Amino acid sequence: MADVLMETGHYYSIDVEEELKEKIRLYESAALQYKRAGNIAEEAYACKMTGDCYHCWENMMKHSCI
């Protein structure tokens, strides 16, 4: 199931606020499932992707305040 969440997340844009929120939710859910399954490598990748999305979110919020 975690693989499906990750794959689904890839289809959401990082340029649209609501889609970025959903992408983050999917990646966070996948990371939790990988952790429960003991798949450390995939958990790490999901966490990295989540972090990248939060970085995009931060940039989006900075630009919307200008």
mmCIF file of the N, C-alpha and C atoms, coordinates in Angstrom:
data_MODEL
# 
_entry.id   MODEL 
# 
loop_
_atom_site.group_PDB 
_atom_site.id 
_atom_site.type_symbol 
_atom_site.label_atom_id 
_atom_site.label_alt_id 
_atom_site.label_comp_id 
_atom_site.label_asym_id 
_atom_site.label_entity_id 
_atom_site.label_seq_id 
_atom_site.pdbx_PDB_ins_code 
_atom_site.Cartn_x 
_atom_site.Cartn_y 
_atom_site.Cartn_z 
_atom_site.occupancy 
_atom_site.B_iso_or_equiv 
_atom_site.pdbx_formal_charge 
_atom_site.auth_seq_id 
_atom_site.auth_comp_id 
_atom_site.auth_asym_id 
_atom_site.auth_atom_id 
_atom_site.pdbx_PDB_model_num 
ATOM 1   N N  . MET A 1 1  ? 0.821  -1.202 0.000  1.00 0.00 ? 1  MET A N  1 
ATOM 2   C CA . MET A 1 1  ? 0.000  0.000  0.000  1.00 0.00 ? 1  MET A CA 1 
ATOM 3   C C  . MET A 1 1  ? 0.860  1.260  0.000  1.00 0.00 ? 1  MET A C  1 
ATOM 4   N N  . ALA A 1 2  ? 1.987  1.234  0.715  1.00 0.00 ? 2  ALA A N  1 
ATOM 5   C CA . ALA A 1 2  ? 2.855  2.411  0.769  1.00 0.00 ? 2  ALA A CA 1 
ATOM 6   C C  . ALA A 1 2  ? 3.370  2.773  -0.618 1.00 0.00 ? 2  ALA A C  1 
ATOM 7   N N  . ASP A 1 3  ? 3.680  1.750  -1.419 1.00 0.00 ? 3  ASP A N  1 
ATOM 8   C CA . ASP A 1 3  ? 4.147  2.016  -2.782 1.00 0.00 ? 3  ASP A CA 1 
ATOM 9   C C  . ASP A 1 3  ? 3.076  2.742  -3.592 1.00 0.00 ? 3  ASP A C  1 
ATOM 10  N N  . VAL A 1 4  ? 1.834  2.361  -3.382 1.00 0.00 ? 4  VAL A N  1 
ATOM 11  C CA . VAL A 1 4  ? 0.716  3.010  -4.083 1.00 0.00 ? 4  VAL A CA 1 
ATOM 12  C C  . VAL A 1 4  ? 0.587  4.465  -3.650 1.00 0.00 ? 4  VAL A C  1 
ATOM 13  N N  . LEU A 1 5  ? 0.746  4.717  -2.360 1.00 0.00 ? 5  LEU A N  1 
ATOM 14  C CA . LEU A 1 5  ? 0.674  6.096  -1.857 1.00 0.00 ? 5  LEU A CA 1 
ATOM 15  C C  . LEU A 1 5  ? 1.783  6.952  -2.473 1.00 0.00 ? 5  LEU A C  1 
ATOM 16  N N  . MET A 1 6  ? 2.987  6.399  -2.531 1.00 0.00 ? 6  MET A N  1 
ATOM 17  C CA . MET A 1 6  ? 4.108  7.143  -3.117 1.00 0.00 ? 6  MET A CA 1 
ATOM 18  C C  . MET A 1 6  ? 3.845  7.430  -4.594 1.00 0.00 ? 6  MET A C  1 
ATOM 19  N N  . GLU A 1 7  ? 3.422  6.414  -5.318 1.00 0.00 ? 7  GLU A N  1 
ATOM 20  C CA . GLU A 1 7  ? 3.161  6.584  -6.747 1.00 0.00 ? 7  GLU A CA 1 
ATOM 21  C C  . GLU A 1 7  ? 2.055  7.602  -6.975 1.00 0.00 ? 7  GLU A C  1 
ATOM 22  N N  . THR A 1 8  ? 1.006  7.545  -6.187 1.00 0.00 ? 8  THR A N  1 
ATOM 23  C CA . THR A 1 8  ? -0.088 8.506  -6.315 1.00 0.00 ? 8  THR A CA 1 
ATOM 24  C C  . THR A 1 8  ? 0.408  9.919  -6.045 1.00 0.00 ? 8  THR A C  1 
ATOM 25  N N  . GLY A 1 9  ? 1.262  10.070 -5.046 1.00 0.00 ? 9  GLY A N  1 
ATOM 26  C CA . GLY A 1 9  ? 1.807  11.380 -4.717 1.00 0.00 ? 9  GLY A CA 1 
ATOM 27  C C  . GLY A 1 9  ? 2.567  12.026 -5.859 1.00 0.00 ? 9  GLY A C  1 
ATOM 28  N N  . HIS A 1 10 ? 3.185  11.188 -6.691 1.00 0.00 ? 10 HIS A N  1 
ATOM 29  C CA . HIS A 1 10 ? 3.950  11.715 -7.823 1.00 0.00 ? 10 HIS A CA 1 
ATOM 30  C C  . HIS A 1 10 ? 3.064  12.444 -8.833 1.00 0.00 ? 10 HIS A C  1 
ATOM 31  N N  . TYR A 1 11 ? 1.772  12.172 -8.822 1.00 0.00 ? 11 TYR A N  1 
ATOM 32  C CA . TYR A 1 11 ? 0.861  12.781 -9.791 1.00 0.00 ? 11 TYR A CA 1 
ATOM 33  C C  . TYR A 1 11 ? 0.343  14.156 -9.359 1.00 0.00 ? 11 TYR A C  1 
ATOM 34  N N  . TYR A 1 12 ? 0.610  14.534 -8.128 1.00 0.00 ? 12 TYR A N  1 
ATOM 35  C CA . TYR A 1 12 ? 0.151  15.830 -7.634 1.00 0.00 ? 12 TYR A CA 1 
ATOM 36  C C  . TYR A 1 12 ? 1.221  16.890 -7.865 1.00 0.00 ? 12 TYR A C  1 
ATOM 37  N N  . SER A 1 13 ? 0.781  18.089 -8.162 1.00 0.00 ? 13 SER A N  1 
ATOM 38  C CA . SER A 1 13 ? 1.673  19.201 -8.462 1.00 0.00 ? 13 SER A CA 1 
ATOM 39  C C  . SER A 1 13 ? 2.263  19.816 -7.198 1.00 0.00 ? 13 SER A C  1 
ATOM 40  N N  . ILE A 1 14 ? 3.468  20.352 -7.334 1.00 0.00 ? 14 ILE A N  1 
ATOM 41  C CA . ILE A 1 14 ? 4.062  21.113 -6.240 1.00 0.00 ? 14 ILE A CA 1 
ATOM 42  C C  . ILE A 1 14 ? 3.756  22.599 -6.386 1.00 0.00 ? 14 ILE A C  1 
ATOM 43  N N  . ASP A 1 15 ? 3.073  22.963 -7.456 1.00 0.00 ? 15 ASP A N  1 
ATOM 44  C CA . ASP A 1 15 ? 2.793  24.367 -7.751 1.00 0.00 ? 15 ASP A CA 1 
ATOM 45  C C  . ASP A 1 15 ? 1.380  24.807 -7.374 1.00 0.00 ? 15 ASP A C  1 
ATOM 46  N N  . VAL A 1 16 ? 0.564  23.881 -6.942 1.00 0.00 ? 16 VAL A N  1 
ATOM 47  C CA . VAL A 1 16 ? -0.819 24.171 -6.562 1.00 0.00 ? 16 VAL A CA 1 
ATOM 48  C C  . VAL A 1 16 ? -0.966 23.813 -5.085 1.00 0.00 ? 16 VAL A C  1 
ATOM 49  N N  . GLU A 1 17 ? -1.346 24.766 -4.275 1.00 0.00 ? 17 GLU A N  1 
ATOM 50  C CA . GLU A 1 17 ? -1.357 24.591 -2.821 1.00 0.00 ? 17 GLU A CA 1 
ATOM 51  C C  . GLU A 1 17 ? -2.115 23.347 -2.359 1.00 0.00 ? 17 GLU A C  1 
ATOM 52  N N  . GLU A 1 18 ? -3.328 23.163 -2.811 1.00 0.00 ? 18 GLU A N  1 
ATOM 53  C CA . GLU A 1 18 ? -4.132 22.021 -2.362 1.00 0.00 ? 18 GLU A CA 1 
ATOM 54  C C  . GLU A 1 18 ? -3.505 20.695 -2.797 1.00 0.00 ? 18 GLU A C  1 
ATOM 55  N N  . GLU A 1 19 ? -2.934 20.668 -3.989 1.00 0.00 ? 19 GLU A N  1 
ATOM 56  C CA . GLU A 1 19 ? -2.290 19.445 -4.462 1.00 0.00 ? 19 GLU A CA 1 
ATOM 57  C C  . GLU A 1 19 ? -1.023 19.161 -3.666 1.00 0.00 ? 19 GLU A C  1 
ATOM 58  N N  . LEU A 1 20 ? -0.281 20.192 -3.333 1.00 0.00 ? 20 LEU A N  1 
ATOM 59  C CA . LEU A 1 20 ? 0.928  20.017 -2.534 1.00 0.00 ? 20 LEU A CA 1 
ATOM 60  C C  . LEU A 1 20 ? 0.581  19.480 -1.148 1.00 0.00 ? 20 LEU A C  1 
ATOM 61  N N  . LYS A 1 21 ? -0.493 19.974 -0.563 1.00 0.00 ? 21 LYS A N  1 
ATOM 62  C CA . LYS A 1 21 ? -0.939 19.455 0.739  1.00 0.00 ? 21 LYS A CA 1 
ATOM 63  C C  . LYS A 1 21 ? -1.264 17.970 0.653  1.00 0.00 ? 21 LYS A C  1 
ATOM 64  N N  . GLU A 1 22 ? -1.936 17.573 -0.411 1.00 0.00 ? 22 GLU A N  1 
ATOM 65  C CA . GLU A 1 22 ? -2.292 16.164 -0.585 1.00 0.00 ? 22 GLU A CA 1 
ATOM 66  C C  . GLU A 1 22 ? -1.042 15.319 -0.817 1.00 0.00 ? 22 GLU A C  1 
ATOM 67  N N  . LYS A 1 23 ? -0.105 15.827 -1.583 1.00 0.00 ? 23 LYS A N  1 
ATOM 68  C CA . LYS A 1 23 ? 1.156  15.137 -1.844 1.00 0.00 ? 23 LYS A CA 1 
ATOM 69  C C  . LYS A 1 23 ? 1.888  14.878 -0.523 1.00 0.00 ? 23 LYS A C  1 
ATOM 70  N N  . ILE A 1 24 ? 1.951  15.885 0.335  1.00 0.00 ? 24 ILE A N  1 
ATOM 71  C CA . ILE A 1 24 ? 2.590  15.744 1.641  1.00 0.00 ? 24 ILE A CA 1 
ATOM 72  C C  . ILE A 1 24 ? 1.864  14.696 2.471  1.00 0.00 ? 24 ILE A C  1 
ATOM 73  N N  . ARG A 1 25 ? 0.549  14.734 2.486  1.00 0.00 ? 25 ARG A N  1 
ATOM 74  C CA . ARG A 1 25 ? -0.229 13.762 3.257  1.00 0.00 ? 25 ARG A CA 1 
ATOM 75  C C  . ARG A 1 25 ? 0.048  12.339 2.777  1.00 0.00 ? 25 ARG A C  1 
ATOM 76  N N  . LEU A 1 26 ? 0.092  12.161 1.479  1.00 0.00 ? 26 LEU A N  1 
ATOM 77  C CA . LEU A 1 26 ? 0.352  10.826 0.923  1.00 0.00 ? 26 LEU A CA 1 
ATOM 78  C C  . LEU A 1 26 ? 1.749  10.333 1.290  1.00 0.00 ? 26 LEU A C  1 
ATOM 79  N N  . TYR A 1 27 ? 2.741  11.198 1.141  1.00 0.00 ? 27 TYR A N  1 
ATOM 80  C CA . TYR A 1 27 ? 4.115  10.798 1.454  1.00 0.00 ? 27 TYR A CA 1 
ATOM 81  C C  . TYR A 1 27 ? 4.290  10.511 2.942  1.00 0.00 ? 27 TYR A C  1 
ATOM 82  N N  . GLU A 1 28 ? 3.658  11.303 3.795  1.00 0.00 ? 28 GLU A N  1 
ATOM 83  C CA . GLU A 1 28 ? 3.743  11.047 5.240  1.00 0.00 ? 28 GLU A CA 1 
ATOM 84  C C  . GLU A 1 28 ? 3.085  9.710  5.589  1.00 0.00 ? 28 GLU A C  1 
ATOM 85  N N  . SER A 1 29 ? 1.962  9.419  4.975  1.00 0.00 ? 29 SER A N  1 
ATOM 86  C CA . SER A 1 29 ? 1.286  8.142  5.219  1.00 0.00 ? 29 SER A CA 1 
ATOM 87  C C  . SER A 1 29 ? 2.146  6.978  4.746  1.00 0.00 ? 29 SER A C  1 
ATOM 88  N N  . ALA A 1 30 ? 2.768  7.149  3.594  1.00 0.00 ? 30 ALA A N  1 
ATOM 89  C CA . ALA A 1 30 ? 3.640  6.096  3.065  1.00 0.00 ? 30 ALA A CA 1 
ATOM 90  C C  . ALA A 1 30 ? 4.821  5.869  4.000  1.00 0.00 ? 30 ALA A C  1 
ATOM 91  N N  . ALA A 1 31 ? 5.427  6.945  4.493  1.00 0.00 ? 31 ALA A N  1 
ATOM 92  C CA . ALA A 1 31 ? 6.568  6.812  5.407  1.00 0.00 ? 31 ALA A CA 1 
ATOM 93  C C  . ALA A 1 31 ? 6.176  6.015  6.646  1.00 0.00 ? 31 ALA A C  1 
ATOM 94  N N  . LEU A 1 32 ? 5.007  6.287  7.188  1.00 0.00 ? 32 LEU A N  1 
ATOM 95  C CA . LEU A 1 32 ? 4.533  5.569  8.367  1.00 0.00 ? 32 LEU A CA 1 
ATOM 96  C C  . LEU A 1 32 ? 4.333  4.085  8.055  1.00 0.00 ? 32 LEU A C  1 
ATOM 97  N N  . GLN A 1 33 ? 3.771  3.792  6.900  1.00 0.00 ? 33 GLN A N  1 
ATOM 98  C CA . GLN A 1 33 ? 3.553  2.390  6.533  1.00 0.00 ? 33 GLN A CA 1 
ATOM 99  C C  . GLN A 1 33 ? 4.880  1.664  6.298  1.00 0.00 ? 33 GLN A C  1 
ATOM 100 N N  . TYR A 1 34 ? 5.827  2.337  5.653  1.00 0.00 ? 34 TYR A N  1 
ATOM 101 C CA . TYR A 1 34 ? 7.143  1.723  5.467  1.00 0.00 ? 34 TYR A CA 1 
ATOM 102 C C  . TYR A 1 34 ? 7.800  1.444  6.820  1.00 0.00 ? 34 TYR A C  1 
ATOM 103 N N  . LYS A 1 35 ? 7.648  2.378  7.754  1.00 0.00 ? 35 LYS A N  1 
ATOM 104 C CA . LYS A 1 35 ? 8.220  2.203  9.088  1.00 0.00 ? 35 LYS A CA 1 
ATOM 105 C C  . LYS A 1 35 ? 7.615  0.982  9.769  1.00 0.00 ? 35 LYS A C  1 
ATOM 106 N N  . ARG A 1 36 ? 6.302  0.873  9.705  1.00 0.00 ? 36 ARG A N  1 
ATOM 107 C CA . ARG A 1 36 ? 5.615  -0.276 10.322 1.00 0.00 ? 36 ARG A CA 1 
ATOM 108 C C  . ARG A 1 36 ? 6.064  -1.599 9.707  1.00 0.00 ? 36 ARG A C  1 
ATOM 109 N N  . ALA A 1 37 ? 6.384  -1.561 8.409  1.00 0.00 ? 37 ALA A N  1 
ATOM 110 C CA . ALA A 1 37 ? 6.819  -2.772 7.707  1.00 0.00 ? 37 ALA A CA 1 
ATOM 111 C C  . ALA A 1 37 ? 8.310  -3.052 7.909  1.00 0.00 ? 37 ALA A C  1 
ATOM 112 N N  . GLY A 1 38 ? 9.017  -2.110 8.518  1.00 0.00 ? 38 GLY A N  1 
ATOM 113 C CA . GLY A 1 38 ? 10.443 -2.283 8.740  1.00 0.00 ? 38 GLY A CA 1 
ATOM 114 C C  . GLY A 1 38 ? 11.290 -2.023 7.506  1.00 0.00 ? 38 GLY A C  1 
ATOM 115 N N  . ASN A 1 39 ? 10.731 -1.340 6.518  1.00 0.00 ? 39 ASN A N  1 
ATOM 116 C CA . ASN A 1 39 ? 11.448 -1.045 5.279  1.00 0.00 ? 39 ASN A CA 1 
ATOM 117 C C  . ASN A 1 39 ? 12.130 0.322  5.424  1.00 0.00 ? 39 ASN A C  1 
ATOM 118 N N  . ILE A 1 40 ? 13.313 0.301  5.999  1.00 0.00 ? 40 ILE A N  1 
ATOM 119 C CA . ILE A 1 40 ? 14.016 1.534  6.359  1.00 0.00 ? 40 ILE A CA 1 
ATOM 120 C C  . ILE A 1 40 ? 14.393 2.359  5.126  1.00 0.00 ? 40 ILE A C  1 
ATOM 121 N N  . ALA A 1 41 ? 14.843 1.700  4.071  1.00 0.00 ? 41 ALA A N  1 
ATOM 122 C CA . ALA A 1 41 ? 15.264 2.429  2.868  1.00 0.00 ? 41 ALA A CA 1 
ATOM 123 C C  . ALA A 1 41 ? 14.093 3.198  2.246  1.00 0.00 ? 41 ALA A C  1 
ATOM 124 N N  . GLU A 1 42 ? 12.959 2.538  2.124  1.00 0.00 ? 42 GLU A N  1 
ATOM 125 C CA . GLU A 1 42 ? 11.795 3.206  1.532  1.00 0.00 ? 42 GLU A CA 1 
ATOM 126 C C  . GLU A 1 42 ? 11.220 4.260  2.473  1.00 0.00 ? 42 GLU A C  1 
ATOM 127 N N  . GLU A 1 43 ? 11.296 3.996  3.767  1.00 0.00 ? 43 GLU A N  1 
ATOM 128 C CA . GLU A 1 43 ? 10.854 5.003  4.744  1.00 0.00 ? 43 GLU A CA 1 
ATOM 129 C C  . GLU A 1 43 ? 11.701 6.268  4.599  1.00 0.00 ? 43 GLU A C  1 
ATOM 130 N N  . ALA A 1 44 ? 13.011 6.077  4.469  1.00 0.00 ? 44 ALA A N  1 
ATOM 131 C CA . ALA A 1 44 ? 13.919 7.216  4.314  1.00 0.00 ? 44 ALA A CA 1 
ATOM 132 C C  . ALA A 1 44 ? 13.600 7.999  3.042  1.00 0.00 ? 44 ALA A C  1 
ATOM 133 N N  . TYR A 1 45 ? 13.335 7.283  1.955  1.00 0.00 ? 45 TYR A N  1 
ATOM 134 C CA . TYR A 1 45 ? 12.996 7.954  0.697  1.00 0.00 ? 45 TYR A CA 1 
ATOM 135 C C  . TYR A 1 45 ? 11.693 8.745  0.839  1.00 0.00 ? 45 TYR A C  1 
ATOM 136 N N  . ALA A 1 46 ? 10.695 8.152  1.481  1.00 0.00 ? 46 ALA A N  1 
ATOM 137 C CA . ALA A 1 46 ? 9.411  8.848  1.682  1.00 0.00 ? 46 ALA A CA 1 
ATOM 138 C C  . ALA A 1 46 ? 9.614  10.091 2.543  1.00 0.00 ? 46 ALA A C  1 
ATOM 139 N N  . CYS A 1 47 ? 10.470 9.983  3.557  1.00 0.00 ? 47 CYS A N  1 
ATOM 140 C CA . CYS A 1 47 ? 10.762 11.149 4.406  1.00 0.00 ? 47 CYS A CA 1 
ATOM 141 C C  . CYS A 1 47 ? 11.489 12.233 3.617  1.00 0.00 ? 47 CYS A C  1 
ATOM 142 N N  . LYS A 1 48 ? 12.409 11.832 2.752  1.00 0.00 ? 48 LYS A N  1 
ATOM 143 C CA . LYS A 1 48 ? 13.126 12.793 1.907  1.00 0.00 ? 48 LYS A CA 1 
ATOM 144 C C  . LYS A 1 48 ? 12.147 13.525 0.989  1.00 0.00 ? 48 LYS A C  1 
ATOM 145 N N  . MET A 1 49 ? 11.249 12.766 0.372  1.00 0.00 ? 49 MET A N  1 
ATOM 146 C CA . MET A 1 49 ? 10.266 13.373 -0.527 1.00 0.00 ? 49 MET A CA 1 
ATOM 147 C C  . MET A 1 49 ? 9.336  14.308 0.241  1.00 0.00 ? 49 MET A C  1 
ATOM 148 N N  . THR A 1 50 ? 8.961  13.923 1.443  1.00 0.00 ? 50 THR A N  1 
ATOM 149 C CA . THR A 1 50 ? 8.125  14.780 2.284  1.00 0.00 ? 50 THR A CA 1 
ATOM 150 C C  . THR A 1 50 ? 8.856  16.078 2.599  1.00 0.00 ? 50 THR A C  1 
ATOM 151 N N  . GLY A 1 51 ? 10.134 15.959 2.956  1.00 0.00 ? 51 GLY A N  1 
ATOM 152 C CA . GLY A 1 51 ? 10.946 17.150 3.245  1.00 0.00 ? 51 GLY A CA 1 
ATOM 153 C C  . GLY A 1 51 ? 11.056 18.068 2.045  1.00 0.00 ? 51 GLY A C  1 
ATOM 154 N N  . ASP A 1 52 ? 11.236 17.477 0.872  1.00 0.00 ? 52 ASP A N  1 
ATOM 155 C CA . ASP A 1 52 ? 11.290 18.280 -0.352 1.00 0.00 ? 52 ASP A CA 1 
ATOM 156 C C  . ASP A 1 52 ? 9.986  19.044 -0.554 1.00 0.00 ? 52 ASP A C  1 
ATOM 157 N N  . CYS A 1 53 ? 8.877  18.377 -0.268 1.00 0.00 ? 53 CYS A N  1 
ATOM 158 C CA . CYS A 1 53 ? 7.569  19.035 -0.414 1.00 0.00 ? 53 CYS A CA 1 
ATOM 159 C C  . CYS A 1 53 ? 7.404  20.170 0.591  1.00 0.00 ? 53 CYS A C  1 
ATOM 160 N N  . TYR A 1 54 ? 7.868  19.957 1.823  1.00 0.00 ? 54 TYR A N  1 
ATOM 161 C CA . TYR A 1 54 ? 7.787  21.029 2.814  1.00 0.00 ? 54 TYR A CA 1 
ATOM 162 C C  . TYR A 1 54 ? 8.657  22.214 2.400  1.00 0.00 ? 54 TYR A C  1 
ATOM 163 N N  . HIS A 1 55 ? 9.767  21.940 1.745  1.00 0.00 ? 55 HIS A N  1 
ATOM 164 C CA . HIS A 1 55 ? 10.616 23.019 1.231  1.00 0.00 ? 55 HIS A CA 1 
ATOM 165 C C  . HIS A 1 55 ? 9.846  23.815 0.165  1.00 0.00 ? 55 HIS A C  1 
ATOM 166 N N  . CYS A 1 56 ? 9.167  23.109 -0.719 1.00 0.00 ? 56 CYS A N  1 
ATOM 167 C CA . CYS A 1 56 ? 8.338  23.776 -1.739 1.00 0.00 ? 56 CYS A CA 1 
ATOM 168 C C  . CYS A 1 56 ? 7.229  24.584 -1.075 1.00 0.00 ? 56 CYS A C  1 
ATOM 169 N N  . TRP A 1 57 ? 6.625  24.021 -0.033 1.00 0.00 ? 57 TRP A N  1 
ATOM 170 C CA . TRP A 1 57 ? 5.557  24.705 0.701  1.00 0.00 ? 57 TRP A CA 1 
ATOM 171 C C  . TRP A 1 57 ? 6.084  26.009 1.293  1.00 0.00 ? 57 TRP A C  1 
ATOM 172 N N  . GLU A 1 58 ? 7.265  25.924 1.904  1.00 0.00 ? 58 GLU A N  1 
ATOM 173 C CA . GLU A 1 58 ? 7.875  27.114 2.499  1.00 0.00 ? 58 GLU A CA 1 
ATOM 174 C C  . GLU A 1 58 ? 8.108  28.193 1.440  1.00 0.00 ? 58 GLU A C  1 
ATOM 175 N N  . ASN A 1 59 ? 8.623  27.793 0.297  1.00 0.00 ? 59 ASN A N  1 
ATOM 176 C CA . ASN A 1 59 ? 8.841  28.753 -0.788 1.00 0.00 ? 59 ASN A CA 1 
ATOM 177 C C  . ASN A 1 59 ? 7.531  29.334 -1.294 1.00 0.00 ? 59 ASN A C  1 
ATOM 178 N N  . MET A 1 60 ? 6.513  28.501 -1.364 1.00 0.00 ? 60 MET A N  1 
ATOM 179 C CA . MET A 1 60 ? 5.202  28.967 -1.816 1.00 0.00 ? 60 MET A CA 1 
ATOM 180 C C  . MET A 1 60 ? 4.647  30.019 -0.867 1.00 0.00 ? 60 MET A C  1 
ATOM 181 N N  . MET A 1 61 ? 4.790  29.787 0.420  1.00 0.00 ? 61 MET A N  1 
ATOM 182 C CA . MET A 1 61 ? 4.277  30.726 1.414  1.00 0.00 ? 61 MET A CA 1 
ATOM 183 C C  . MET A 1 61 ? 5.075  32.038 1.393  1.00 0.00 ? 61 MET A C  1 
ATOM 184 N N  . LYS A 1 62 ? 6.359  31.976 1.164  1.00 0.00 ? 62 LYS A N  1 
ATOM 185 C CA . LYS A 1 62 ? 7.174  33.193 1.075  1.00 0.00 ? 62 LYS A CA 1 
ATOM 186 C C  . LYS A 1 62 ? 6.734  34.039 -0.112 1.00 0.00 ? 62 LYS A C  1 
ATOM 187 N N  . HIS A 1 63 ? 6.488  33.395 -1.242 1.00 0.00 ? 63 HIS A N  1 
ATOM 188 C CA . HIS A 1 63 ? 6.122  34.138 -2.448 1.00 0.00 ? 63 HIS A CA 1 
ATOM 189 C C  . HIS A 1 63 ? 4.699  34.673 -2.390 1.00 0.00 ? 63 HIS A C  1 
ATOM 190 N N  . SER A 1 64 ? 3.832  34.024 -1.642 1.00 0.00 ? 64 SER A N  1 
ATOM 191 C CA . SER A 1 64 ? 2.447  34.489 -1.575 1.00 0.00 ? 64 SER A CA 1 
ATOM 192 C C  . SER A 1 64 ? 2.320  35.718 -0.670 1.00 0.00 ? 64 SER A C  1 
ATOM 193 N N  . CYS A 1 65 ? 3.325  35.952 0.148  1.00 0.00 ? 65 CYS A N  1 
ATOM 194 C CA . CYS A 1 65 ? 3.301  37.101 1.067  1.00 0.00 ? 65 CYS A CA 1 
ATOM 195 C C  . CYS A 1 65 ? 3.872  38.349 0.419  1.00 0.00 ? 65 CYS A C  1 
ATOM 196 N N  . ILE A 1 66 ? 4.432  38.225 -0.746 1.00 0.00 ? 66 ILE A N  1 
ATOM 197 C CA . ILE A 1 66 ? 5.060  39.374 -1.407 1.00 0.00 ? 66 ILE A CA 1 
ATOM 198 C C  . ILE A 1 66 ? 4.029  40.199 -2.150 1.00 0.00 ? 66 ILE A C  1 
# 
